[in-house]
Amino acid sequence: MTKPLNLFILAGEPSGDRIGADLVERLQARGPVTLTGVGGEALTQKGLKSEFDMNELSVMGWADVLPRLPKLLWRARSMAKKIIRTRPDVAVLIDSQVFSAIVAGQVHKAAPDIPVVLYVAPAVWAWKPERAVALTPRFREVLSVLPFEPAFMAKVGGPETTYVGHPALARFTQRPAVPARGPVLLLPGSREGELRRHLPLMRAVAARLNDHPRVTGFMLPTPRVLKARVAAEVAGWGAPVEVITGEARKAEAFATAIAAAAVTGTVTLELALAGVPMATTYVADKGQAKRWVQYKVKFASLPNALLDRTVVPEVLQLAPEPEALVAEVRCLLDDKTVADAQVAGFAEIRRLMQNGAPEAPRVDPAERILRYLKS
């Protein structure tokens, strides 16, 4: 770079924060970067001073969004005004799809010459593909983390979409084998609503598998800001659950785990890339469940969507009922062939993620962003 890159970046949850930090690190390796925007711990370590607490945006489902809607809309307006006023070389909005779309729409209306890029495509392949067309005027480009998304986005009339891989490819190394004994990972999500709906499921997994001969304990990774709240909750579970924070501790936990119970989010991709057998779950609110039925969602978890077949079990519910999830985790512990079949599928996923699809090979995200640097 011949001049500093003026970058506005916005991440609304921990997975987006990690993606953003990876992007900034790649850009900083090429030259100076001036940062403004919103992020969490990972982006803060790269030099961002967040405009507000990222966790204000960590909501999913109408039951969680509606009580906070006025403040979310106010935040969206303020971020759009910030972008319009400061005129960055490029604004990168990471996931947080509804919030990002509102911000991008307001920027496009007032200052259409400012390039706004969406990093992480919405799951239009799963439900409501007509959303893709609405993205085109708002976003100059979409950077996707799933290799099949560029072709699908082109098919349904979305913006230019480029496959850039996922930072988890570098953060997690697939193990040669699953350990004979070790901890079980409990991954209830990081949004407040997800914790409320999924911690009861995780408690049941810990209680009912605590005496299994292969299980040495349980580990629950969570963002640092949530550690005290989660630790207080698990203290009364009557099973040895260690609440951990930070990417280094998370990577260590993934390296030693024998299985995981995980919500159907980005963490399922991380587990797959690390070679950790898993049972996935999600307790949906009524709005989410209605969309699943209306759009006949084929797969909820990323490993299954990536390979277009059932690789990991999906326990989808409207209320926390732990029996099915406990049974799926127990099966992974008791039947080596089931766990081995998952791990073989995970190897396929890693190869696909590393290379990309024939029509959409993997591209460095920093190179895509530098296209917008003003000379």
C-alpha positions in Angstrom: 0.0 0.0 0.0 1.3 3.5 -0.9 -1.0 5.2 1.6 -2.7 4.2 4.8 -6.0 2.3 4.4 -8.9 4.1 6.1 -11.1 1.1 7.2 -14.4 1.1 9.0 -15.1 -2.3 10.4 -18.1 -3.6 12.3 -18.5 -7.0 14.0 -21.5 -7.9 16.2 -20.5 -11.2 17.8 -17.4 -13.2 18.7 -17.2 -15.2 15.5 -17.3 -12.0 13.4 -14.8 -10.3 15.7 -12.3 -13.1 15.0 -13.0 -12.8 11.2 -12.4 -9.1 11.4 -9.2 -9.4 13.4 -7.9 -11.9 10.8 -8.7 -9.4 8.0 -7.1 -6.5 9.8 -3.9 -8.6 10.5 -3.7 -9.4 6.8 -4.1 -5.8 5.8 -1.6 -4.5 8.4 1.0 -6.9 7.0 0.7 -4.9 3.8 0.8 -1.4 5.2 -0.7 1.0 7.8 -4.4 0.8 8.5 -6.5 3.4 10.3 -9.4 1.7 12.1 -12.8 2.9 13.2 -15.9 0.9 14.0 -17.3 -1.8 16.4 -15.7 -5.0 17.6 -14.7 -7.1 20.5 -11.6 -8.4 22.2 -9.9 -9.7 19.0 -10.3 -6.5 17.0 -9.3 -4.4 20.0 -6.0 -6.3 20.1 -5.5 -5.1 16.5 -5.9 -1.5 17.4 -9.7 -0.8 17.2 -11.3 1.4 19.7 -14.9 0.2 19.6 -17.6 2.8 19.3 -19.8 0.8 21.7 -20.0 -2.7 23.3 -20.2 -5.2 20.6 -22.5 -7.4 22.7 -25.3 -5.0 22.2 -25.6 -6.5 18.7 -25.4 -10.2 19.8 -29.1 -11.1 19.4 -30.9 -13.6 17.3 -34.6 -14.4 16.8 -37.5 -12.0 17.2 -38.0 -12.9 20.9 -34.5 -11.4 21.6 -34.6 -8.6 19.0 -37.9 -7.0 19.7 -37.2 -5.7 23.3 -34.0 -4.1 22.0 -35.2 -3.0 18.6 -35.3 0.8 19.4 -31.7 0.8 20.6 -30.5 -1.4 17.7 -32.1 1.0 15.2 -30.5 4.0 16.9 -27.1 2.2 16.8 -27.6 1.4 13.1 -28.4 5.1 12.3 -25.4 6.3 14.3 -23.0 3.9 12.6 -24.3 4.8 9.1 -23.9 8.5 10.0 -20.3 7.8 11.2 -19.5 6.1 7.9 -21.0 8.9 5.8 -19.2 11.6 7.9 -15.8 10.0 8.0 -15.9 8.6 4.4 -13.6 5.6 4.8 -11.9 4.0 1.8 -14.2 1.0 2.5 -16.6 -0.1 5.2 -16.6 -3.9 6.0 -19.7 -5.1 7.9 -19.3 -8.6 9.3 -22.3 -10.9 9.6 -25.0 -9.4 11.9 -27.1 -9.6 8.8 -30.2 -7.4 9.6 -28.1 -4.7 11.4 -25.5 -4.7 8.6 -28.3 -4.4 5.9 -29.8 -1.4 7.7 -26.5 0.4 8.0 -25.5 -0.4 4.4 -28.9 0.8 3.1 -28.6 4.2 4.8 -25.0 4.6 3.6 -26.0 3.8 0.0 -28.9 6.2 0.1 -26.8 9.1 1.4 -23.3 8.3 0.0 -23.5 5.6 -2.7 -19.9 6.2 -3.7 -18.6 4.8 -0.4 -17.9 1.0 -1.0 -19.6 -1.2 1.6 -18.6 -4.8 1.8 -20.5 -7.6 3.6 -18.2 -10.2 5.1 -20.0 -13.5 5.6 -22.9 -14.0 3.3 -26.4 -14.5 4.6 -27.7 -18.0 4.5 -29.9 -17.4 1.4 -29.2 -21.0 0.4 -31.1 -22.1 3.4 -34.1 -19.8 3.5 -35.6 -16.8 1.7 -33.2 -16.7 -1.3 -35.0 -13.6 -2.5 -33.1 -11.7 0.1 -30.0 -11.8 -2.2 -31.5 -9.4 -4.7 -32.1 -6.8 -1.9 -28.4 -6.9 -1.0 -27.2 -5.7 -4.5 -27.8 -2.0 -4.1 -26.5 -2.0 -0.5 -23.2 -3.9 -0.8 -20.5 -3.5 -3.4 -19.3 -7.1 -2.8 -19.9 -10.0 -0.5 -17.0 -12.0 0.9 -18.2 -15.5 1.6 -16.7 -18.1 4.0 -18.5 -21.1 2.4 -17.2 -22.3 -1.0 -20.6 -22.9 -2.6 -22.0 -19.5 -1.9 -20.6 -17.5 -4.8 -22.3 -19.8 -7.4 -25.6 -19.7 -5.4 -25.5 -15.9 -5.0 -25.0 -15.5 -8.7 -27.9 -17.9 -9.4 -30.4 -15.9 -7.2 -29.3 -12.4 -8.4 -27.1 -11.3 -5.4 -24.1 -9.0 -5.4 -20.6 -10.0 -6.6 -19.5 -12.7 -4.2 -16.0 -14.0 -3.6 -15.0 -17.1 -1.6 -12.2 -16.1 0.9 -12.1 -19.1 3.2 -12.3 -18.9 7.0 -9.7 -18.0 9.6 -10.5 -21.2 11.5 -8.6 -23.0 8.7 -5.4 -21.6 10.2 -6.4 -21.6 13.8 -7.4 -25.3 14.0 -5.4 -28.3 12.9 -7.3 -31.5 12.2 -6.1 -34.2 14.6 -4.9 -37.6 13.4 -7.3 -39.4 15.7 -9.8 -38.8 18.5 -8.3 -39.3 21.9 -9.4 -42.3 23.9 -10.3 -40.2 27.0 -10.8 -36.5 27.5 -13.2 -33.7 28.1 -16.6 -33.2 26.3 -17.0 -29.6 24.9 -20.3 -27.8 25.7 -21.0 -25.0 23.3 -24.3 -23.2 24.0 -23.7 -20.1 21.9 -22.7 -16.6 22.9 -25.9 -14.5 22.5 -28.0 -14.0 25.6 -31.0 -15.7 24.1 -28.9 -18.7 23.0 -27.5 -19.1 26.5 -30.9 -18.9 28.0 -32.3 -21.6 25.7 -29.3 -23.9 25.5 -27.6 -24.0 28.9 -30.3 -26.3 30.2 -29.4 -28.8 27.4 -25.7 -28.5 28.3 -26.4 -29.1 31.9 -28.2 -32.3 31.1 -25.3 -33.5 28.9 -22.9 -32.9 31.8 -25.1 -34.5 34.4 -25.8 -37.7 32.4 -22.4 -38.3 30.9 -20.3 -37.3 33.9 -19.7 -40.9 34.9 -18.9 -42.2 31.4 -15.5 -44.0 31.4 -14.1 -41.9 28.5 -15.1 -38.5 30.0 -12.6 -36.7 32.1 -14.7 -33.6 32.5 -16.4 -30.8 30.6 -15.1 -27.6 29.0 -17.3 -24.6 28.1 -15.6 -21.9 25.9 -17.3 -18.5 26.2 -16.3 -14.9 25.5 -14.4 -13.2 28.3 -17.3 -10.7 28.9 -19.7 -13.7 29.7 -17.3 -15.8 31.8 -18.6 -14.7 35.2 -22.2 -15.1 34.2 -21.7 -18.6 32.7 -19.4 -19.7 35.5 -22.0 -18.8 38.1 -24.6 -20.8 36.2 -22.5 -24.0 35.9 -21.3 -23.9 39.5 -24.5 -25.6 40.6 -24.5 -28.3 38.0 -22.9 -31.0 40.1 -20.4 -31.9 37.3 -16.9 -30.7 36.7 -17.4 -27.9 34.0 -14.5 -25.6 33.3 -15.5 -22.3 31.8 -12.6 -21.0 29.5 -12.0 -17.9 27.5 -9.5 -16.8 24.9 -8.5 -18.4 21.6 -5.4 -20.2 23.0 -7.5 -22.0 25.7 -10.2 -22.8 23.1 -7.6 -24.3 20.7 -6.2 -26.4 23.6 -9.7 -27.6 24.5 -10.5 -28.6 20.9 -7.2 -30.5 20.7 -8.0 -32.7 23.7 -11.8 -33.1 23.4 -13.4 -36.4 22.6 -16.8 -35.0 21.6 -18.9 -31.9 21.6 -22.5 -30.8 22.1 -22.8 -27.6 20.1 -25.3 -25.1 18.8 -25.7 -25.0 15.0 -23.5 -21.9 14.4 -20.0 -21.1 13.3 -18.5 -23.2 16.0 -19.6 -26.3 14.2 -17.3 -25.4 11.4 -14.5 -24.8 13.8 -15.1 -28.2 15.4 -15.1 -29.9 12.0 -11.8 -28.3 11.0 -10.3 -29.5 14.4 -11.7 -33.0 13.9 -13.9 -33.0 17.0 -17.0 -35.4 16.7 -20.2 -33.5 17.6 -23.9 -33.5 18.1 -25.5 -30.2 17.1 -28.6 -28.6 18.4 -30.7 -25.5 18.3 -33.7 -24.4 20.4 -35.6 -22.0 18.1 -38.1 -19.3 18.9 -41.4 -19.5 17.0 -40.3 -17.1 14.3 -37.2 -19.2 13.5 -39.1 -22.4 13.5 -41.7 -21.0 11.1 -38.9 -20.1 8.7 -37.5 -23.6 8.9 -40.8 -25.1 8.0 -41.7 -22.5 5.4 -38.5 -22.7 3.5 -38.0 -26.4 4.0 -34.5 -25.9 5.4 -32.5 -29.0 4.5 -29.6 -28.6 7.0 -29.1 -26.3 10.0 -25.4 -27.1 10.7 -22.6 -26.0 8.5 -20.8 -29.4 8.2 -24.0 -30.9 6.7 -24.6 -27.9 4.5 -21.1 -27.9 3.1 -21.2 -31.6 2.1 -24.9 -31.6 1.3 -25.5 -34.7 3.3 -25.9 -35.6 7.0 -22.5 -35.8 8.6 -23.4 -34.7 12.1 -26.8 -35.2 13.9 -29.1 -32.1 14.2 -31.3 -32.0 17.3 -33.7 -29.1 16.5 -36.3 -28.1 19.1 -38.8 -25.5 20.2 -38.1 -26.1 23.9 -35.1 -27.5 25.7 -35.7 -31.3 25.8 -32.3 -32.9 26.5 -32.9 -36.6 25.9 -32.2 -36.6 22.2 -29.0 -34.5 22.5 -27.7 -36.7 25.3 -28.3 -39.8 23.3 -26.4 -38.4 20.3 -23.4 -37.5 22.4 -23.5 -40.8 24.1 -23.5 -42.6 20.7 -20.3 -40.7 19.8 -18.7 -41.9 23.0 -19.8 -45.5 22.7 -19.6 -46.2 18.9 -16.2 -45.5 17.4 -17.5 -46.1 13.9 -19.9 -43.2 14.2 -17.2 -40.8 15.4 -14.8 -42.0 12.7 -17.4 -41.5 10.0 -17.7 -37.9 11.1 -14.0 -37.3 11.2 -13.7 -38.7 7.6 -16.3 -36.1 6.6 -14.5 -33.4 8.3 -11.4 -34.2 6.3 -13.5 -33.6 3.1 -14.6 -30.3 4.5 -11.1 -29.1 5.2 -10.0 -29.9 1.6 -13.0 -28.1 0.2 -12.5 -25.1 2.4 -8.8 -24.9 1.6 -9.2 -24.9 -2.1 -12.7 -23.6 -2.8 -15.0 -24.7 -5.5 -13.8 -25.0 -9.2 -15.9 -22.0 -10.1 -14.9 -20.0 -7.0 -11.3 -20.7 -5.8 -10.2 -19.3 -2.5 -9.0 -15.7 -2.6 -7.2 -13.7 0.1 -9.8 -11.3 1.7 -7.2 -8.6 2.1 -6.7 -8.4 -1.6 -10.4 -7.9 -2.2 -10.5 -5.1 0.3 -7.4 -3.3 -1.1 -9.3 -3.0 -4.4 -11.1 -0.1 -2.8 -8.1 1.8 -1.6 -8.2 5.3 -3.1 -5.1 6.2 -4.9 
